[in-house]
Amino acid sequence: MFLNIKQKTIGSAVSILAIAVLFSRLLGVLRDRLLAGSFGASIDLDIYFAAFRIPDLIYSVIFAGGVLVSLLPLFSDVYNKNKEKSWDFINNLINIFLVVFVIMGILFFVFSSKIVGLMVSGFDIESIQKTIDLTRLIFLSVLFFGLSSIFSTILNYFNRFVSYSLAPILYNLGIIFGILFLAPHWGIFGVGVGVVLGAFLHLLIQVPPAIKLGYRYRPIINFKDSKLKEFVSLIVPRVIASSSSQINFIVITFIASGIGVGAISVFNLSNNLRYLPIGIIGVSFATAIFPLLSKLYVEGKVSEFCNRFVKLFNEVLYISFPIGILIFVLRNEIVDIILKTGSFTSVAAEITAAALGLFFISTFAQCLAPILLRGFFSLKDTITPTLIAISFVILNIFLSFFFVSVFAGESTFIDLMKNILGLNGTVNFSILGLVFAFNVGLLIEFLLLFYFFKKKIKELRYREIYLTFIKVFSCSALMGIFAFNLLNFINASSLVQFIIVSIASFIFYAILTMILKMPEINALKRLIKRNGN
């Protein structure tokens, strides 16, 4: 069975995850293009993005979005001792989740109108009600994602990454179906139905391989299970960390709702675009390496743990930093290609491109953050990342209010930012304050993660990481200058400019790194060769 094929090496796992994530992200790009073309940077699209905030928070409270990293070590331990008990443990977890979901659902429907109304208080009354109704619809997706996260753990343990990788693809296809076939009849609510459908498919594709591996459903509920208590102790910090992140987005939505129509859409569309390399590079590599890192540390193989970690860290740094630079240089071309269609106006494209450009500040940091987090989780340390996540939220809330105020005014700093981003002053500049604050916060969060991980694992070859960073930074800066000048030299469509500048710039970057004899380029060659065979 294709969905049940086992990946025997980290390289094959990374390849499958990276390819699937790439395809999923490309579908996400298509999804956003269809959303932008159908609704523009309008109040309806603002409502759509705002409607995710409370369901995402509830999902974080119930399952933290971190089931995999907390459940995998426990499932591994139980399965190795008693296979039958491991499936009972999974069933117990599923049934307790269903009970918690029903309770949370009742509370949600009772209080959602007040909570959502407060979050989007900058909207008019009709738009607030539409946001409440759409939020209630999208809440159903929490059920499917919660169950899906449990089955994802099973598949990851057995190194079955195919179904796990296809799940996000089906989720995006569900939303695209809603945009194309339901939105013409039901408007933005048709897209909401697509979200629920996509979440259901996200779960559905992972169930058959789990059954093939031995899972059978049983109506078991045991709150006294010792492994359940251990699971709760591990996941509570992740609940706090993940909830903090969602609270951060709620605050951003609250501020953006008062900036003006389209502000929420601009933030979310640019945020989705910047997440493309993070998902493909950072998350894929981190997901594939996590089971091995956990195993090596548990077995006391600290030296090999350090070697694997440093190698992966430097490889992701090598790839992600120049991508961040290119995103900044080609920001206008990217937005023109992906979003500038239908109802998405030139003004909306201009401000979205500027927002996307600002995300280059933290692109490399966000690609590396998942690896650092998996490093902490391998040590069974969920407390440190949680405290850092909480600090990030508090800092970002302060920075958001501060920089929105700064960007709404006039100063030498603002004039400099407008010149750097190539803005003519006709757009609502305040939304960029939110984006700038968010990126500064993300960069600081990464630095804190790196600092405290360094204190945890002193055996890592940090000098090697620092030297790699200096080389990558230098080569990327030179590549950025090359890309900028080449872009101004080429007089063609945005798509042609993007393709030529991207390819030429990466060749230029590769040549520079070969001159410096950076070993990371050999890893890329092996990866390309493996995927080509």
C-alpha positions as CSV (number, residue, x, y, z in Angstrom):
1,M,0.0,0.0,0.0
2,F,1.5,3.3,-1.1
3,L,0.3,5.2,1.9
4,N,1.9,2.7,4.2
5,I,5.5,2.7,2.7
6,K,8.1,3.0,5.4
7,Q,10.9,5.6,5.0
8,K,14.1,3.9,6.1
9,T,16.5,6.9,6.2
10,I,16.4,10.5,7.3
11,G,17.3,11.6,3.8
12,S,14.3,9.8,2.3
13,A,12.0,11.2,5.0
14,V,13.2,14.7,4.5
15,S,12.8,14.3,0.7
16,I,9.2,13.1,1.0
17,L,8.3,15.8,3.6
18,A,10.0,18.6,1.7
19,I,8.3,17.6,-1.6
20,A,4.9,17.2,0.1
21,V,5.3,20.5,2.0
22,L,6.4,22.2,-1.2
23,F,3.3,21.0,-3.0
24,S,1.1,21.8,-0.1
25,R,2.6,25.3,0.1
26,L,2.1,25.8,-3.6
27,L,-1.5,24.9,-3.2
28,G,-1.6,27.3,-0.3
29,V,-0.3,30.0,-2.7
30,L,-3.0,29.0,-5.2
31,R,-5.5,29.2,-2.4
32,D,-4.4,32.7,-1.4
33,R,-4.4,33.8,-5.0
34,L,-8.0,32.6,-5.4
35,L,-9.0,34.3,-2.2
36,A,-7.3,37.6,-3.2
37,G,-8.8,37.4,-6.7
38,S,-12.3,36.6,-5.5
39,F,-12.5,38.9,-2.5
40,G,-9.6,41.4,-2.7
41,A,-8.2,43.0,0.5
42,S,-11.9,43.5,1.6
43,I,-13.9,43.2,4.7
44,D,-15.0,39.7,3.7
45,L,-11.4,38.5,3.6
46,D,-10.7,40.3,6.9
47,I,-13.7,38.3,8.3
48,Y,-12.4,35.1,6.9
49,F,-8.9,35.4,8.5
50,A,-10.3,36.7,11.8
51,A,-12.7,33.7,12.0
52,F,-9.7,31.4,12.5
53,R,-8.4,33.1,15.6
54,I,-10.7,31.7,18.3
55,P,-10.9,28.1,16.9
56,D,-7.1,28.1,16.6
57,L,-6.9,29.2,20.2
58,I,-9.3,26.5,21.4
59,Y,-7.3,23.8,19.5
60,S,-4.2,25.1,21.2
61,V,-5.9,24.8,24.6
62,I,-7.1,21.3,24.0
63,F,-4.1,19.8,22.2
64,A,-1.6,22.6,22.0
65,G,-0.7,21.9,18.4
66,G,2.2,20.0,20.0
67,V,0.7,16.5,20.4
68,L,3.4,14.9,18.2
69,V,6.4,16.1,20.2
70,S,4.8,15.2,23.5
71,L,3.0,12.0,22.6
72,L,5.7,10.3,20.4
73,P,8.2,9.5,23.1
74,L,5.4,8.1,25.4
75,F,3.8,6.0,22.6
76,S,7.3,4.7,21.7
77,D,7.9,3.7,25.3
78,V,4.6,1.9,25.7
79,Y,4.7,0.2,22.3
80,N,8.1,-1.2,22.9
81,K,6.9,-2.8,26.2
82,N,3.4,-3.9,25.2
83,K,1.8,-3.3,21.8
84,E,-1.7,-3.9,22.9
85,K,-1.5,-1.4,25.8
86,S,0.0,1.2,23.4
87,W,-3.3,1.1,21.3
88,D,-5.4,1.3,24.5
89,F,-3.4,4.4,25.4
90,I,-4.2,5.9,22.0
91,N,-7.9,5.1,22.3
92,N,-8.0,6.5,25.8
93,L,-6.5,9.7,24.5
94,I,-8.9,9.9,21.6
95,N,-12.0,9.4,23.8
96,I,-10.9,11.9,26.4
97,F,-10.3,14.4,23.6
98,L,-13.8,13.9,22.3
99,V,-15.2,14.5,25.8
100,V,-13.1,17.7,26.2
101,F,-14.1,18.9,22.7
102,V,-17.8,18.6,23.5
103,I,-17.4,20.5,26.7
104,M,-15.3,23.2,25.0
105,G,-17.8,23.3,22.1
106,I,-20.7,24.1,24.4
107,L,-18.8,26.8,26.2
108,F,-17.6,28.2,22.8
109,F,-21.1,28.5,21.4
110,V,-22.3,30.2,24.6
111,F,-19.5,32.8,24.8
112,S,-18.3,33.1,21.2
113,S,-20.4,36.2,20.3
114,K,-18.9,38.3,23.1
115,I,-15.3,37.1,22.6
116,V,-15.3,37.4,18.8
117,G,-17.2,40.8,19.1
118,L,-14.5,42.1,21.3
119,M,-11.7,40.8,19.1
120,V,-13.0,42.6,16.0
121,S,-14.5,45.6,17.7
122,G,-13.1,47.8,14.9
123,F,-15.6,46.2,12.5
124,D,-19.1,47.4,11.9
125,I,-22.1,45.5,13.5
126,E,-22.9,43.5,10.4
127,S,-19.3,42.4,9.8
128,I,-19.0,41.5,13.5
129,Q,-22.0,39.2,13.2
130,K,-20.6,37.6,10.1
131,T,-17.3,37.0,11.9
132,I,-19.2,35.3,14.8
133,D,-21.1,33.0,12.4
134,L,-18.1,32.0,10.3
135,T,-16.0,31.4,13.5
136,R,-18.7,29.0,14.7
137,L,-18.6,27.1,11.4
138,I,-14.8,26.9,11.3
139,F,-14.8,25.6,14.9
140,L,-15.8,22.2,13.6
141,S,-12.4,21.8,12.1
142,V,-10.9,21.6,15.6
143,L,-12.5,18.2,16.0
144,F,-10.9,16.8,12.9
145,F,-7.5,18.4,13.5
146,G,-7.4,17.2,17.1
147,L,-8.0,13.6,16.0
148,S,-5.6,14.0,13.1
149,S,-2.8,15.0,15.4
150,I,-3.0,11.7,17.3
151,F,-2.9,9.6,14.1
152,S,0.0,11.8,12.9
153,T,2.0,10.6,16.0
154,I,1.4,7.0,15.1
155,L,2.5,7.4,11.5
156,N,5.6,9.4,12.6
157,Y,6.6,6.7,15.1
158,F,6.5,4.0,12.3
159,N,8.3,6.4,9.8
160,R,5.2,6.4,7.6
161,F,5.5,10.0,6.3
162,V,3.5,9.6,3.0
163,S,0.0,10.0,4.5
164,Y,1.2,12.5,7.1
165,S,2.7,14.6,4.3
166,L,-0.4,14.3,2.1
167,A,-2.8,15.5,4.8
168,P,-2.0,19.3,4.5
169,I,-2.4,18.9,0.7
170,L,-5.9,17.6,1.1
171,Y,-6.7,20.4,3.6
172,N,-5.7,23.0,1.0
173,L,-7.7,21.2,-1.7
174,G,-10.7,21.4,0.5
175,I,-10.4,25.1,0.9
176,I,-9.8,25.6,-2.8
177,F,-12.9,23.5,-3.5
178,G,-14.9,25.9,-1.3
179,I,-13.5,29.0,-3.0
180,L,-14.2,27.7,-6.6
181,F,-17.5,25.9,-6.1
182,L,-19.2,27.1,-2.9
183,A,-18.2,30.7,-2.6
184,P,-20.0,31.8,-5.8
185,H,-23.2,30.7,-4.0
186,W,-22.6,31.3,-0.3
187,G,-19.9,33.9,-0.4
188,I,-17.2,33.8,2.3
189,F,-19.2,31.1,4.2
190,G,-18.6,28.8,1.2
191,V,-14.9,29.1,1.9
192,G,-15.6,28.2,5.6
193,V,-17.3,25.0,4.5
194,G,-14.2,24.2,2.4
195,V,-12.1,24.7,5.6
196,V,-14.2,22.1,7.5
197,L,-14.1,19.7,4.5
198,G,-10.3,20.1,4.2
199,A,-9.8,19.4,7.9
200,F,-12.0,16.2,7.6
201,L,-9.8,15.0,4.7
202,H,-6.7,15.9,6.8
203,L,-7.9,13.3,9.3
204,L,-9.3,10.7,6.8
205,I,-6.1,10.0,4.9
206,Q,-4.2,9.1,8.0
207,V,-6.6,6.6,9.5
208,P,-6.2,3.7,7.0
209,P,-2.4,3.5,7.4
210,A,-2.8,3.5,11.2
211,I,-5.3,0.7,11.0
212,K,-2.8,-1.2,8.8
213,L,-0.2,-0.8,11.5
214,G,-2.5,-2.4,14.1
215,Y,-4.8,0.4,15.4
216,R,-8.3,-0.6,16.3
217,Y,-10.8,1.7,18.0
218,R,-12.1,0.8,21.4
219,P,-14.4,2.9,23.7
220,I,-11.9,3.2,26.5
221,I,-11.8,6.1,29.0
222,N,-9.4,5.9,31.9
223,F,-8.4,9.2,33.6
224,K,-6.1,7.3,36.0
225,D,-3.8,6.0,33.3
226,S,-0.2,6.8,34.4
227,K,0.9,7.5,30.8
228,L,-2.0,9.9,30.4
229,K,-0.8,11.8,33.4
230,E,2.7,11.9,32.0
231,F,1.3,13.1,28.7
232,V,-0.6,15.9,30.4
233,S,2.6,16.9,32.3
234,L,4.5,17.1,29.0
235,I,1.8,18.8,27.0
236,V,0.7,21.5,29.5
237,P,3.8,23.7,28.7
238,R,3.1,23.2,25.0
239,V,-0.6,24.3,25.7
240,I,0.7,27.5,27.3
241,A,3.2,28.1,24.5
242,S,0.8,27.4,21.7
243,S,-2.0,29.3,23.3
244,S,0.3,32.3,23.8
245,S,1.1,32.3,20.1
246,Q,-2.6,32.3,19.3
247,I,-3.3,35.0,21.8
248,N,-0.6,37.0,20.0
249,F,-2.5,36.6,16.7
250,I,-5.7,37.6,18.4
251,V,-4.1,40.8,19.6
252,I,-2.7,41.5,16.1
253,T,-6.2,40.9,14.7
254,F,-7.7,43.3,17.3
255,I,-5.2,46.0,16.4
256,A,-5.6,45.4,12.6
257,S,-9.4,45.6,12.8
258,G,-9.1,49.2,13.9
259,I,-6.5,50.2,11.3
260,G,-8.9,49.9,8.4
261,V,-10.5,47.5,5.9
262,G,-7.9,45.1,4.4
263,A,-5.4,45.4,7.2
264,I,-6.1,41.9,8.5
265,S,-6.0,40.5,5.0
266,V,-2.6,42.2,4.2
267,F,-1.0,40.8,7.4
268,N,-2.3,37.3,6.9
269,L,-1.5,37.1,3.1
270,S,2.0,38.3,3.6
271,N,2.5,36.0,6.6
272,N,1.3,33.0,4.5
273,L,3.7,33.9,1.8
274,R,6.7,34.2,4.1
275,Y,5.8,30.8,5.7
276,L,6.4,29.0,2.4
277,P,10.2,28.5,2.9
278,I,9.8,28.0,6.6
279,G,7.4,25.1,6.0
280,I,9.5,23.5,3.3
281,I,12.9,23.9,4.9
282,G,12.6,24.4,8.7
283,V,9.6,22.2,9.5
284,S,10.4,19.4,7.1
285,F,14.0,19.0,8.3
286,A,13.0,19.3,11.9
287,T,10.1,16.8,11.6
288,A,12.3,14.2,10.0
289,I,15.2,14.6,12.4
290,F,13.2,14.7,15.6
291,P,12.7,10.9,16.1
292,L,16.4,10.3,15.7
293,L,17.5,13.1,18.0
294,S,15.1,11.8,20.7
295,K,16.5,8.3,20.3
296,L,20.2,9.4,20.4
297,Y,19.7,11.5,23.5
298,V,17.8,8.8,25.4
299,E,20.5,6.3,24.5
300,G,23.2,8.6,25.8
301,K,24.8,9.2,22.5
302,V,25.4,12.9,23.1
303,S,28.3,13.2,20.7
304,E,26.4,11.8,17.8
305,F,23.4,14.0,18.9
306,C,25.5,17.1,18.7
307,N,27.0,16.1,15.3
308,R,23.6,15.5,13.8
309,F,22.2,18.7,15.2
310,V,25.0,21.0,14.1
311,K,25.1,19.5,10.6
312,L,21.3,20.0,10.2
313,F,21.4,23.5,11.7
314,N,24.1,24.7,9.4
315,E,22.4,23.2,6.3
316,V,19.2,25.0,7.1
317,L,21.0,28.2,7.8
318,Y,22.9,27.8,4.5
319,I,19.6,27.5,2.5
320,S,17.3,29.9,4.5
321,F,19.4,33.0,4.7
322,P,19.7,33.7,1.0
323,I,16.0,32.9,0.5
324,G,15.1,35.6,3.0
325,I,17.3,38.1,1.1
326,L,15.6,37.1,-2.2
327,I,12.2,37.5,-0.7
328,F,13.0,41.1,0.1
329,V,14.5,41.8,-3.3
330,L,11.7,40.1,-5.3
331,R,8.8,41.1,-3.0
332,N,6.9,43.1,-5.6
333,E,7.4,40.4,-8.2
334,I,6.2,37.7,-5.8
335,V,3.0,39.5,-4.9
336,D,2.3,40.5,-8.6
337,I,2.6,36.8,-9.6
338,I,0.6,35.3,-6.8
339,L,-1.9,37.8,-5.5
340,K,-2.4,40.6,-8.0
341,T,-5.4,39.3,-9.8
342,G,-9.2,39.9,-9.9
343,S,-10.4,42.1,-7.0
344,F,-6.9,42.5,-5.6
345,T,-5.9,46.1,-6.4
346,S,-2.6,47.7,-7.1
347,V,-2.7,49.5,-3.8
348,A,-3.3,46.3,-1.9
349,A,-0.5,44.6,-3.8
350,E,1.9,47.5,-3.0
351,I,1.3,47.3,0.8
352,T,1.3,43.5,0.8
353,A,4.6,43.4,-1.0
354,A,6.1,45.9,1.5
355,A,4.8,43.7,4.4
356,L,6.3,40.6,2.7
357,G,9.6,42.4,2.4
358,L,9.8,43.1,6.1
359,F,9.5,39.4,6.8
360,F,13.0,38.9,5.5
361,I,14.2,40.1,8.9
362,S,13.2,36.8,10.6
363,T,13.1,34.3,7.7
364,F,16.3,32.5,8.6
365,A,15.4,32.6,12.3
366,Q,12.0,31.1,11.7
367,C,13.5,28.3,9.6
368,L,16.0,27.5,12.4
369,A,13.5,27.8,15.3
370,P,11.7,24.4,14.6
371,I,15.1,22.7,14.8
372,L,15.9,24.3,18.1
373,L,12.5,23.4,19.4
374,R,12.9,19.8,18.4
375,G,16.3,19.9,20.2
376,F,14.6,21.0,23.4
377,F,11.9,18.4,23.0
378,S,14.5,15.7,22.5
379,L,15.8,16.6,25.9
380,K,12.2,16.4,27.2
381,D,12.4,20.1,28.0
382,T,9.1,21.8,27.2
383,I,9.4,24.4,30.0
384,T,12.1,26.5,28.5
385,P,10.5,27.0,25.0
386,T,7.2,27.7,26.8
387,L,8.7,30.5,28.9
388,I,10.4,32.0,25.8
389,A,7.1,31.8,23.9
390,I,5.3,33.7,26.7
391,S,8.0,36.3,26.7
392,F,7.7,36.7,23.0
393,V,3.9,37.3,23.2
394,I,4.3,39.9,25.9
395,L,7.1,41.6,24.0
396,N,5.2,41.5,20.7
397,I,2.1,43.0,22.2
398,F,4.1,45.9,23.4
399,L,6.0,46.2,20.2
400,S,2.8,46.0,18.1
401,F,1.1,49.0,19.8
402,F,4.4,50.9,19.8
403,F,5.3,50.4,16.1
404,V,1.7,50.9,14.8
405,S,1.9,54.3,16.5
406,V,5.4,55.0,15.1
407,F,4.5,53.9,11.6
408,A,1.3,56.1,11.6
409,G,3.4,59.2,12.2
410,E,6.2,61.0,10.5
411,S,9.9,60.7,11.3
412,T,13.3,60.2,9.7
413,F,13.0,56.5,10.5
414,I,9.7,56.3,8.7
415,D,11.1,58.1,5.7
416,L,14.0,55.7,5.6
417,M,11.6,52.7,5.8
418,K,9.5,54.1,2.9
419,N,12.6,54.5,0.8
420,I,13.9,51.0,1.6
421,L,10.5,49.5,0.8
422,G,9.9,51.7,-2.3
423,L,6.6,53.1,-1.1
424,N,5.2,56.4,-2.4
425,G,3.1,57.3,0.6
426,T,-0.3,56.6,-0.8
427,V,-0.9,53.4,1.2
428,N,-2.0,52.9,4.9
429,F,1.5,52.6,6.4
430,S,0.2,51.6,9.9
431,I,-0.2,47.9,9.1
432,L,3.5,47.7,8.5
433,G,4.1,48.6,12.1
434,L,2.4,45.3,13.0
435,V,4.5,43.4,10.6
436,F,7.7,45.1,11.7
437,A,6.9,44.4,15.4
438,F,6.1,40.8,14.7
439,N,9.4,40.2,12.9
440,V,11.5,41.9,15.6
441,G,9.8,39.8,18.1
442,L,10.4,36.6,16.1
443,L,14.1,37.4,15.8
444,I,14.4,38.0,19.5
445,E,12.5,34.7,20.3
446,F,15.0,32.8,18.1
447,L,18.0,34.4,19.8
448,L,16.6,33.4,23.2
449,L,16.0,29.8,22.0
450,F,19.5,29.6,20.8
451,Y,21.0,31.1,23.9
452,F,19.2,28.8,26.3
453,F,19.8,25.7,24.1
454,K,23.5,26.6,24.2
455,K,23.3,26.6,28.0
456,K,21.6,23.2,27.9
457,I,24.1,21.5,25.5
458,K,27.6,22.8,26.0
459,E,29.1,20.0,23.8
460,L,27.8,21.4,20.5
461,R,30.4,22.9,18.2
462,Y,29.1,26.5,18.4
463,R,32.3,27.9,16.8
464,E,31.4,25.9,13.7
465,I,27.9,27.4,13.7
466,Y,29.2,31.0,14.1
467,L,31.7,30.6,11.3
468,T,29.0,29.2,9.0
469,F,26.8,32.1,9.9
470,I,29.5,34.6,9.0
471,K,30.1,32.9,5.7
472,V,26.4,32.6,4.8
473,F,25.7,36.2,5.8
474,S,28.6,37.5,3.7
475,C,27.7,35.4,0.6
476,S,24.0,36.3,1.0
477,A,24.7,40.0,1.2
478,L,26.8,39.9,-2.0
479,M,24.0,37.8,-3.6
480,G,21.4,40.4,-2.6
481,I,23.4,43.2,-4.2
482,F,23.8,41.0,-7.4
483,A,20.0,40.2,-7.4
484,F,19.0,43.8,-6.9
485,N,21.1,45.1,-9.8
486,L,20.1,42.2,-12.1
487,L,16.4,42.9,-11.3
488,N,16.8,46.5,-12.4
489,F,18.6,45.5,-15.5
490,I,15.9,43.1,-16.7
491,N,13.0,44.6,-18.4
492,A,10.3,41.9,-18.6
493,S,7.2,40.6,-16.9
494,S,7.2,39.9,-13.1
495,L,7.3,36.1,-13.7
496,V,10.3,36.3,-16.1
497,Q,12.1,38.6,-13.7
498,F,11.5,36.3,-10.8
499,I,12.7,33.2,-12.6
500,I,15.8,34.8,-14.1
501,V,16.9,36.6,-10.9
502,S,16.2,33.6,-8.6
503,I,18.2,31.1,-10.7
504,A,21.1,33.5,-11.5
505,S,21.3,34.6,-7.8
506,F,21.4,31.1,-6.4
507,I,24.1,30.1,-9.0
508,F,26.0,33.2,-7.9
509,Y,25.5,32.2,-4.2
510,A,26.6,28.6,-4.9
511,I,29.8,29.8,-6.6
512,L,30.6,32.0,-3.6
513,T,30.1,29.2,-1.1
514,M,32.1,26.8,-3.2
515,I,35.0,29.3,-3.2
516,L,34.8,29.3,0.6
517,K,34.6,25.5,0.5
518,M,31.5,25.3,2.6
519,P,30.5,21.6,3.2
520,E,26.8,22.5,3.3
521,I,26.7,22.7,-0.5
522,N,27.7,19.0,-0.7
523,A,24.6,18.1,1.3
524,L,22.5,20.1,-1.2
525,K,24.1,18.2,-4.1
526,R,23.2,14.9,-2.5
527,L,19.7,16.0,-1.8
528,I,19.2,17.2,-5.4
529,K,20.8,14.0,-6.8
530,R,18.6,11.8,-4.6
531,N,15.4,13.6,-5.6
532,G,16.4,13.4,-9.3
533,N,16.8,9.6,-9.2
